[in-house]
Amino acid sequence: MKTAVHDQDKLVAFSRRQLWWALGAVLVLAAAAVGVLAFPGAAAPARLFSLLPIAIVLAVAALKTGGGRGAPTSAEVRALVDDELRQASQQKASRNGFLAVLAAQVVLAPALAWLSTPYPVALMAVLTIATGLTVFLASLL
C-alpha cells in the first residue's frame, strides 16, 4: 500500500513539473512572438526562434526522464486524471483563463490602437493567447 501512495505522489510531482515546463514554454514563445511582431527588423527575436527546435528537444528529453511512471492507461494515471479535486481545479482554471482573455481584449484593443505597431492585430492575437494560457496554467499550479 505504501508503494502505491508513493507512486501516486511521484505522478503528481511529475504532472506539476510538466505544467511548469508548459508555462515556461508558453512564456518563452510569447516573448519571442511579441519581439518579432513588435520589432520586425530586430535580429534577437529571429535568433530566439532559430533556437526553438533545440529547446523543444531539450524540453521533451527533460520530461521523458521522469517517464516510466505509468502508462496513460494504468490505474494510477487514471486515478490521477479522474480525481474530483483535480477536475474542479481544471474547471476553475478554465474559467480564470477565459476571464483573463476577456479582460485582455478590453485592455489591448485601445492600447494597440494608440500605439503605432507594425502588426497590431497579430500582436493582439499573440498577447491574448499568451494571457489565456498563462492564467490557465498558473491557476492549475
N, CA and C atoms as an extended XYZ file, in Angstrom:
423
Properties=species:S:1:pos:R:3:atomname:S:1:resname:S:1:resid:I:1 pbc="F F F"
N         0.827       -1.197        0.000 N   MET     1
C         0.000        0.000        0.000 CA  MET     1
C         0.868        1.256        0.000 C   MET     1
N         1.980        1.178        0.727 N   LYS     2
C         2.842        2.344        0.807 CA  LYS     2
C         3.448        2.674       -0.556 C   LYS     2
N         3.762        1.649       -1.353 N   THR     3
C         4.341        1.931       -2.664 CA  THR     3
C         3.320        2.556       -3.599 C   THR     3
N         2.041        2.178       -3.482 N   ALA     4
C         1.006        2.778       -4.339 CA  ALA     4
C         0.856        4.264       -4.039 C   ALA     4
N         0.884        4.621       -2.757 N   VAL     5
C         0.798        6.035       -2.377 CA  VAL     5
C         2.045        6.775       -2.843 C   VAL     5
N         3.205        6.126       -2.702 N   HIS     6
C         4.458        6.749       -3.122 CA  HIS     6
C         4.475        6.954       -4.640 C   HIS     6
N         3.947        5.974       -5.401 N   ASP     7
C         3.878        6.118       -6.856 CA  ASP     7
C         2.924        7.237       -7.258 C   ASP     7
N         1.815        7.373       -6.555 N   GLN     8
C         0.881        8.456       -6.863 CA  GLN     8
C         1.501        9.812       -6.561 C   GLN     8
N         2.276        9.904       -5.489 N   ASP     9
C         2.968       11.160       -5.190 CA  ASP     9
C         3.967       11.498       -6.286 C   ASP     9
N         4.658       10.479       -6.800 N   LYS    10
C         5.595       10.720       -7.899 CA  LYS    10
C         4.860       11.184       -9.155 C   LYS    10
N         3.702       10.592       -9.425 N   LEU    11
C         2.921       11.007      -10.583 CA  LEU    11
C         2.421       12.440      -10.459 C   LEU    11
N         1.994       12.810       -9.266 N   VAL    12
C         1.534       14.187       -9.039 CA  VAL    12
C         2.692       15.160       -9.218 C   VAL    12
N         3.859       14.819       -8.679 N   ALA    13
C         5.030       15.689       -8.833 CA  ALA    13
C         5.433       15.795      -10.304 C   ALA    13
N         5.370       14.682      -11.017 N   PHE    14
C         5.702       14.697      -12.438 CA  PHE    14
C         4.702       15.541      -13.224 C   PHE    14
N         3.433       15.457      -12.882 N   SER    15
C         2.406       16.253      -13.539 CA  SER    15
C         2.636       17.748      -13.298 C   SER    15
N         2.986       18.092      -12.072 N   ARG    16
C         3.256       19.508      -11.775 CA  ARG    16
C         4.493       19.993      -12.532 C   ARG    16
N         5.501       19.136      -12.646 N   ARG    17
C         6.701       19.523      -13.385 CA  ARG    17
C         6.347       19.751      -14.853 C   ARG    17
N         5.467       18.924      -15.417 N   GLN    18
C         5.031       19.140      -16.795 CA  GLN    18
C         4.305       20.476      -16.942 C   GLN    18
N         3.490       20.830      -15.953 N   LEU    19
C         2.787       22.115      -16.009 CA  LEU    19
C         3.771       23.281      -15.951 C   LEU    19
N         4.799       23.171      -15.124 N   TRP    20
C         5.806       24.227      -15.051 CA  TRP    20
C         6.546       24.368      -16.380 C   TRP    20
N         6.900       23.237      -17.003 N   TRP    21
C         7.559       23.293      -18.306 CA  TRP    21
C         6.636       23.919      -19.342 C   TRP    21
N         5.375       23.568      -19.316 N   ALA    22
C         4.423       24.143      -20.268 CA  ALA    22
C         4.294       25.653      -20.067 C   ALA    22
N         4.234       26.084      -18.815 N   LEU    23
C         4.145       27.519      -18.536 CA  LEU    23
C         5.389       28.245      -19.033 C   LEU    23
N         6.543       27.682      -18.786 N   GLY    24
C         7.785       28.282      -19.279 CA  GLY    24
C         7.825       28.348      -20.797 C   GLY    24
N         7.365       27.293      -21.458 N   ALA    25
C         7.355       27.274      -22.923 CA  ALA    25
C         6.408       28.328      -23.480 C   ALA    25
N         5.249       28.470      -22.858 N   VAL    26
C         4.288       29.487      -23.311 CA  VAL    26
C         4.891       30.880      -23.162 C   VAL    26
N         5.535       31.139      -22.042 N   LEU    27
C         6.112       32.467      -21.820 CA  LEU    27
C         7.251       32.764      -22.789 C   LEU    27
N         8.096       31.772      -23.063 N   VAL    28
C         9.210       31.986      -23.995 CA  VAL    28
C         8.697       32.190      -25.415 C   VAL    28
N         7.750       31.356      -25.825 N   LEU    29
C         7.199       31.515      -27.174 CA  LEU    29
C         6.465       32.841      -27.332 C   LEU    29
N         5.734       33.245      -26.307 N   ALA    30
C         5.025       34.525      -26.378 CA  ALA    30
C         6.003       35.689      -26.452 C   ALA    30
N         7.059       35.625      -25.652 N   ALA    31
C         8.056       36.697      -25.681 CA  ALA    31
C         8.726       36.778      -27.055 C   ALA    31
N         9.047       35.638      -27.632 N   ALA    32
C         9.670       35.639      -28.955 CA  ALA    32
C         8.709       36.164      -30.018 C   ALA    32
N         7.459       35.739      -29.958 N   ALA    33
C         6.478       36.199      -30.947 CA  ALA    33
C         6.219       37.699      -30.822 C   ALA    33
N         6.116       38.175      -29.586 N   VAL    34
C         5.918       39.619      -29.385 CA  VAL    34
C         7.139       40.383      -29.886 C   VAL    34
N         8.324       39.848      -29.643 N   GLY    35
C         9.540       40.502      -30.138 CA  GLY    35
C         9.574       40.584      -31.651 C   GLY    35
N         9.183       39.520      -32.318 N   VAL    36
C         9.183       39.508      -33.782 CA  VAL    36
C         8.124       40.460      -34.331 C   VAL    36
N         6.943       40.465      -33.698 N   LEU    37
C         5.855       41.300      -34.208 CA  LEU    37
C         6.031       42.775      -33.860 C   LEU    37
N         6.552       43.075      -32.692 N   ALA    38
C         6.703       44.469      -32.285 CA  ALA    38
C         7.930       45.119      -32.916 C   ALA    38
N         8.985       44.316      -33.117 N   PHE    39
C        10.229       44.834      -33.697 CA  PHE    39
C        10.615       43.951      -34.881 C   PHE    39
N         9.982       44.152      -36.056 N   PRO    40
C        10.190       43.220      -37.167 CA  PRO    40
C        11.609       43.178      -37.715 C   PRO    40
N        12.384       44.204      -37.552 N   GLY    41
C        13.732       44.215      -38.105 CA  GLY    41
C        14.799       43.732      -37.146 C   GLY    41
N        14.445       43.458      -35.915 N   ALA    42
C        15.440       43.083      -34.908 CA  ALA    42
C        15.941       41.662      -35.145 C   ALA    42
N        17.199       41.441      -34.804 N   ALA    43
C        17.808       40.132      -35.031 CA  ALA    43
C        17.635       39.203      -33.834 C   ALA    43
N        17.489       39.757      -32.638 N   ALA    44
C        17.425       38.915      -31.437 CA  ALA    44
C        16.208       37.989      -31.423 C   ALA    44
N        14.995       38.457      -31.716 N   PRO    45
C        13.857       37.525      -31.727 CA  PRO    45
C        13.988       36.447      -32.805 C   PRO    45
N        14.558       36.793      -33.938 N   ALA    46
C        14.740       35.806      -35.001 CA  ALA    46
C        15.732       34.735      -34.559 C   ALA    46
N        16.772       35.144      -33.843 N   ARG    47
C        17.730       34.173      -33.309 CA  ARG    47
C        17.074       33.271      -32.281 C   ARG    47
N        16.178       33.846      -31.488 N   LEU    48
C        15.477       33.052      -30.480 CA  LEU    48
C        14.607       31.996      -31.149 C   LEU    48
N        13.947       32.341      -32.247 N   PHE    49
C        13.140       31.366      -32.963 CA  PHE    49
C        14.003       30.305      -33.640 C   PHE    49
N        15.240       30.649      -34.023 N   SER    50
C        16.103       29.641      -34.635 CA  SER    50
C        16.561       28.603      -33.607 C   SER    50
N        16.557       28.959      -32.330 N   LEU    51
C        16.912       28.012      -31.272 CA  LEU    51
C        15.719       27.208      -30.783 C   LEU    51
N        14.559       27.460      -31.334 N   LEU    52
C        13.337       26.785      -30.896 CA  LEU    52
C        13.385       25.267      -31.047 C   LEU    52
N        13.868       24.710      -32.153 N   PRO    53
C        13.923       23.241      -32.240 CA  PRO    53
C        14.801       22.605      -31.163 C   PRO    53
N        15.885       23.256      -30.828 N   ILE    54
C        16.763       22.733      -29.774 CA  ILE    54
C        16.052       22.781      -28.425 C   ILE    54
N        15.332       23.852      -28.166 N   ALA    55
C        14.599       23.966      -26.902 CA  ALA    55
C        13.502       22.913      -26.803 C   ALA    55
N        12.841       22.621      -27.913 N   ILE    56
C        11.790       21.600      -27.897 CA  ILE    56
C        12.387       20.229      -27.586 C   ILE    56
N        13.508       19.901      -28.213 N   VAL    57
C        14.155       18.613      -27.959 CA  VAL    57
C        14.583       18.511      -26.498 C   VAL    57
N        15.156       19.569      -25.944 N   LEU    58
C        15.576       19.545      -24.540 CA  LEU    58
C        14.384       19.417      -23.594 C   LEU    58
N        13.291       20.100      -23.896 N   ALA    59
C        12.107       20.016      -23.033 CA  ALA    59
C        11.501       18.620      -23.062 C   ALA    59
N        11.421       18.027      -24.251 N   VAL    60
C        10.871       16.674      -24.351 CA  VAL    60
C        11.777       15.680      -23.639 C   VAL    60
N        13.073       15.835      -23.788 N   ALA    61
C        14.012       14.942      -23.106 CA  ALA    61
C        13.900       15.083      -21.595 C   ALA    61
N        13.746       16.312      -21.110 N   ALA    62
C        13.626       16.523      -19.668 CA  ALA    62
C        12.335       15.917      -19.128 C   ALA    62
N        11.276       15.998      -19.902 N   LEU    63
C        10.014       15.417      -19.452 CA  LEU    63
C        10.004       13.901      -19.563 C   LEU    63
N        10.755       13.351      -20.502 N   LYS    64
C        10.804       11.903      -20.662 CA  LYS    64
C        11.676       11.244      -19.591 C   LYS    64
N        12.566       11.993      -18.958 N   THR    65
C        13.413       11.396      -17.921 CA  THR    65
C        12.590       10.969      -16.722 C   THR    65
N        11.460       11.588      -16.519 N   GLY    66
C        10.574       11.177      -15.439 CA  GLY    66
C         9.598       10.112      -15.892 C   GLY    66
N         9.760        9.641      -17.124 N   GLY    67
C         8.851        8.651      -17.680 CA  GLY    67
C         8.976        7.319      -16.970 C   GLY    67
N         8.176        6.368      -17.398 N   GLY    68
C         8.157        5.084      -16.743 CA  GLY    68
C         7.353        5.110      -15.465 C   GLY    68
N         6.694        6.209      -15.226 N   ARG    69
C         5.910        6.345      -14.005 CA  ARG    69
C         4.468        5.944      -14.238 C   ARG    69
N         4.233        5.233      -15.272 N   GLY    70
C         2.875        4.780      -15.522 CA  GLY    70
C         2.461        5.056      -16.941 C   GLY    70
N         1.868        4.061      -17.519 N   ALA    71
C         1.329        4.229      -18.868 CA  ALA    71
C         0.051        5.058      -18.774 C   ALA    71
N        -0.328        5.719      -19.856 N   PRO    72
C        -1.547        6.531      -19.810 CA  PRO    72
C        -2.804        5.731      -19.462 C   PRO    72
N        -2.760        4.431      -19.638 N   THR    73
C        -3.928        3.607      -19.317 CA  THR    73
C        -3.797        2.904      -17.972 C   THR    73
N        -2.719        3.179      -17.232 N   SER    74
C        -2.541        2.498      -15.949 CA  SER    74
C        -3.539        3.022      -14.921 C   SER    74
N        -3.749        2.238      -13.894 N   ALA    75
C        -4.735        2.594      -12.865 CA  ALA    75
C        -4.311        3.841      -12.103 C   ALA    75
N        -3.004        4.005      -11.869 N   GLU    76
C        -2.534        5.186      -11.122 CA  GLU    76
C        -2.795        6.473      -11.893 C   GLU    76
N        -2.512        6.421      -13.199 N   VAL    77
C        -2.732        7.614      -14.031 CA  VAL    77
C        -4.220        7.898      -14.160 C   VAL    77
N        -5.024        6.859      -14.333 N   ARG    78
C        -6.474        7.056      -14.407 CA  ARG    78
C        -7.008        7.668      -13.115 C   ARG    78
N        -6.489        7.210      -11.974 N   ALA    79
C        -6.923        7.771      -10.694 CA  ALA    79
C        -6.530        9.241      -10.589 C   ALA    79
N        -5.353        9.576      -11.102 N   LEU    80
C        -4.901       10.966      -11.070 CA  LEU    80
C        -5.775       11.842      -11.968 C   LEU    80
N        -6.093       11.348      -13.146 N   VAL    81
C        -6.886       12.124      -14.105 CA  VAL    81
C        -8.338       12.253      -13.649 C   VAL    81
N        -8.876       11.186      -13.057 N   ASP    82
C       -10.282       11.177      -12.658 CA  ASP    82
C       -10.532       11.774      -11.281 C   ASP    82
N        -9.506       12.317      -10.644 N   ASP    83
C        -9.673       12.900       -9.313 CA  ASP    83
C       -10.631       14.089       -9.380 C   ASP    83
N       -11.595       14.115       -8.477 N   GLU    84
C       -12.612       15.174       -8.497 CA  GLU    84
C       -12.027       16.545       -8.174 C   GLU    84
N       -11.081       16.608       -7.252 N   LEU    85
C       -10.468       17.898       -6.920 CA  LEU    85
C        -9.651       18.434       -8.098 C   LEU    85
N        -8.972       17.550       -8.806 N   ARG    86
C        -8.202       17.971       -9.973 CA  ARG    86
C        -9.140       18.477      -11.064 C   ARG    86
N       -10.248       17.786      -11.285 N   GLN    87
C       -11.203       18.236      -12.295 CA  GLN    87
C       -11.824       19.575      -11.916 C   GLN    87
N       -12.097       19.761      -10.623 N   ALA    88
C       -12.650       21.045      -10.177 CA  ALA    88
C       -11.636       22.168      -10.384 C   ALA    88
N       -10.365       21.892      -10.097 N   SER    89
C        -9.352       22.935      -10.294 CA  SER    89
C        -9.143       23.225      -11.776 C   SER    89
N        -9.292       22.218      -12.634 N   GLN    90
C        -9.201       22.465      -14.070 CA  GLN    90
C       -10.359       23.325      -14.565 C   GLN    90
N       -11.539       23.102      -14.019 N   GLN    91
C       -12.685       23.930      -14.407 CA  GLN    91
C       -12.499       25.368      -13.951 C   GLN    91
N       -11.986       25.546      -12.728 N   LYS    92
C       -11.739       26.907      -12.243 CA  LYS    92
C       -10.634       27.577      -13.038 C   LYS    92
N        -9.607       26.821      -13.407 N   ALA    93
C        -8.526       27.383      -14.209 CA  ALA    93
C        -9.036       27.781      -15.594 C   ALA    93
N        -9.930       26.975      -16.161 N   SER    94
C       -10.515       27.327      -17.460 CA  SER    94
C       -11.319       28.621      -17.363 C   SER    94
N       -12.080       28.747      -16.296 N   ARG    95
C       -12.862       29.966      -16.087 CA  ARG    95
C       -11.940       31.172      -15.927 C   ARG    95
N       -10.869       31.007      -15.131 N   ASN    96
C        -9.931       32.109      -14.930 CA  ASN    96
C        -9.252       32.508      -16.237 C   ASN    96
N        -8.866       31.520      -17.049 N   GLY    97
C        -8.244       31.818      -18.336 CA  GLY    97
C        -9.197       32.543      -19.273 C   GLY    97
N       -10.462       32.106      -19.278 N   PHE    98
C       -11.454       32.761      -20.124 CA  PHE    98
C       -11.677       34.208      -19.704 C   PHE    98
N       -11.792       34.443      -18.403 N   LEU    99
C       -11.987       35.811      -17.923 CA  LEU    99
C       -10.760       36.678      -18.209 C   LEU    99
N        -9.576       36.091      -18.133 N   ALA   100
C        -8.364       36.846      -18.450 CA  ALA   100
C        -8.322       37.220      -19.923 C   ALA   100
N        -8.777       36.324      -20.784 N   VAL   101
C        -8.832       36.626      -22.217 CA  VAL   101
C        -9.809       37.772      -22.481 C   VAL   101
N       -10.954       37.741      -21.820 N   LEU   102
C       -11.920       38.832      -21.998 CA  LEU   102
C       -11.356       40.158      -21.495 C   LEU   102
N       -10.705       40.122      -20.341 N   ALA   103
C       -10.106       41.354      -19.802 CA  ALA   103
C        -8.965       41.852      -20.681 C   ALA   103
N        -8.217       40.931      -21.261 N   ALA   104
C        -7.113       41.336      -22.138 CA  ALA   104
C        -7.630       42.071      -23.370 C   ALA   104
N        -8.781       41.663      -23.878 N   GLN   105
C        -9.348       42.335      -25.043 CA  GLN   105
C        -9.677       43.793      -24.733 C   GLN   105
N       -10.207       44.005      -23.542 N   VAL   106
C       -10.574       45.366      -23.136 CA  VAL   106
C        -9.335       46.254      -23.030 C   VAL   106
N        -8.243       45.686      -22.567 N   VAL   107
C        -7.013       46.467      -22.396 CA  VAL   107
C        -6.239       46.593      -23.706 C   VAL   107
N        -6.153       45.508      -24.456 N   LEU   108
C        -5.311       45.507      -25.658 CA  LEU   108
C        -5.897       46.310      -26.809 C   LEU   108
N        -7.194       46.293      -26.981 N   ALA   109
C        -7.797       46.993      -28.121 CA  ALA   109
C        -7.454       48.483      -28.136 C   ALA   109
N        -7.709       49.236      -27.050 N   PRO   110
C        -7.326       50.648      -27.111 CA  PRO   110
C        -5.821       50.868      -27.082 C   PRO   110
N        -5.097       50.001      -26.355 N   ALA   111
C        -3.643       50.190      -26.261 CA  ALA   111
C        -2.982       50.024      -27.622 C   ALA   111
N        -3.371       49.003      -28.375 N   LEU   112
C        -2.761       48.799      -29.689 CA  LEU   112
C        -3.303       49.762      -30.736 C   LEU   112
N        -4.471       50.348      -30.489 N   ALA   113
C        -4.981       51.366      -31.405 CA  ALA   113
C        -4.187       52.660      -31.263 C   ALA   113
N        -3.753       52.959      -30.041 N   TRP   114
C        -3.000       54.197      -29.810 CA  TRP   114
C        -1.521       54.049      -30.129 C   TRP   114
N        -0.977       52.852      -29.932 N   LEU   115
C         0.433       52.639      -30.230 CA  LEU   115
C         0.607       52.382      -31.721 C   LEU   115
N         1.736       52.771      -32.224 N   SER   116
C         1.992       52.526      -33.647 CA  SER   116
C         2.879       51.283      -33.771 C   SER   116
N         2.250       50.150      -33.876 N   THR   117
C         2.977       48.902      -34.078 CA  THR   117
C         2.725       48.425      -35.510 C   THR   117
N         3.680       47.723      -36.094 N   PRO   118
C         3.510       47.307      -37.491 CA  PRO   118
C         2.387       46.289      -37.698 C   PRO   118
N         2.186       45.380      -36.740 N   TYR   119
C         1.184       44.327      -36.884 CA  TYR   119
C         0.298       44.283      -35.642 C   TYR   119
N        -0.602       45.238      -35.483 N   PRO   120
C        -1.371       45.291      -34.234 CA  PRO   120
C        -2.331       44.112      -34.037 C   PRO   120
N        -2.935       43.618      -35.098 N   VAL   121
C        -3.900       42.522      -34.951 CA  VAL   121
C        -3.183       41.233      -34.565 C   VAL   121
N        -2.068       40.946      -35.216 N   ALA   122
C        -1.294       39.751      -34.870 CA  ALA   122
C        -0.733       39.854      -33.458 C   ALA   122
N        -0.293       41.032      -33.092 N   LEU   123
C         0.226       41.241      -31.737 CA  LEU   123
C        -0.877       41.051      -30.701 C   LEU   123
N        -2.072       41.518      -31.013 N   MET   124
C        -3.204       41.330      -30.098 CA  MET   124
C        -3.548       39.848      -29.969 C   MET   124
N        -3.492       39.129      -31.060 N   ALA   125
C        -3.780       37.687      -31.023 CA  ALA   125
C        -2.755       36.946      -30.176 C   ALA   125
N        -1.488       37.250      -30.363 N   VAL   126
C        -0.433       36.583      -29.590 CA  VAL   126
C        -0.569       36.901      -28.106 C   VAL   126
N        -0.778       38.161      -27.784 N   LEU   127
C        -0.901       38.545      -26.380 CA  LEU   127
C        -2.155       37.959      -25.734 C   LEU   127
N        -3.230       37.855      -26.493 N   THR   128
C        -4.454       37.259      -25.959 CA  THR   128
C        -4.262       35.777      -25.670 C   THR   128
N        -3.683       35.054      -26.617 N   ILE   129
C        -3.444       33.627      -26.422 CA  ILE   129
C        -2.477       33.398      -25.268 C   ILE   129
N        -1.414       34.182      -25.218 N   ALA   130
C        -0.434       34.026      -24.137 CA  ALA   130
C        -1.049       34.335      -22.781 C   ALA   130
N        -1.894       35.344      -22.719 N   THR   131
C        -2.554       35.686      -21.456 CA  THR   131
C        -3.466       34.560      -20.995 C   THR   131
N        -4.283       34.049      -21.896 N   GLY   132
C        -5.205       32.972      -21.534 CA  GLY   132
C        -4.476       31.723      -21.074 C   GLY   132
N        -3.451       31.306      -21.821 N   LEU   133
C        -2.700       30.106      -21.446 CA  LEU   133
C        -1.927       30.294      -20.151 C   LEU   133
N        -1.340       31.463      -19.976 N   THR   134
C        -0.570       31.717      -18.756 CA  THR   134
C        -1.460       31.701      -17.539 C   THR   134
N        -2.607       32.346      -17.610 N   VAL   135
C        -3.520       32.355      -16.469 CA  VAL   135
C        -4.064       30.964      -16.203 C   VAL   135
N        -4.382       30.225      -17.258 N   PHE   136
C        -4.889       28.855      -17.081 CA  PHE   136
C        -3.839       27.982      -16.393 C   PHE   136
N        -2.610       27.988      -16.896 N   LEU   137
C        -1.572       27.144      -16.304 CA  LEU   137
C        -1.192       27.604      -14.904 C   LEU   137
N        -1.137       28.913      -14.699 N   ALA   138
C        -0.805       29.415      -13.357 CA  ALA   138
C        -1.901       29.088      -12.357 C   ALA   138
N        -3.142       29.068      -12.798 N   SER   139
C        -4.233       28.714      -11.900 CA  SER   139
C        -4.173       27.229      -11.521 C   SER   139
N        -3.692       26.404      -12.436 N   LEU   140
C        -3.539       24.987      -12.116 CA  LEU   140
C        -2.408       24.735      -11.131 C   LEU   140
N        -1.398       25.570      -11.221 N   LEU   141
C        -0.256       25.389      -10.326 CA  LEU   141
C        -0.582       25.974       -8.973 C   LEU   141
